[in-house]
């Protein structure tokens, strides 16, 4: 897949670690996304969804004060039809089955084990946008 394939899409990165968020934003920029929006936790992520209407979301699981699971529960329960189908990719250091099952039950689309690389990021996002 060429980088131009993402040129019609915007992405929201929700990550509480500033350095990781910056690295992800740079990688997404090099993949050719038309816009890369950022949020530092689930609460600001919900605000960013309203303000920017991204096409896909990359969301860390472990954050404070609102974690990724809280974000996803609020997003899917918002009553907004678009929020029900908005692809959410969960990023985590701990891909344990219990956490993944809970995230799937809340409506997570897929998982990406940290650290993300340009290649696995491209493949994961292409699977949900292509």
Secondary structure, DSSP 8 states (H G I E B T S, - for coil): --GGGGTT-EEEEE-S-HHHHHHHHHHHHHTT-SEEEEESSHHHHHHHHHHH--SEEEEESS-SSS-HHHHHHHHHTSS-HHHHHSEEEEEES---HHHHHHHHHHT--EEEESS--HHHHHHHHHHHH-
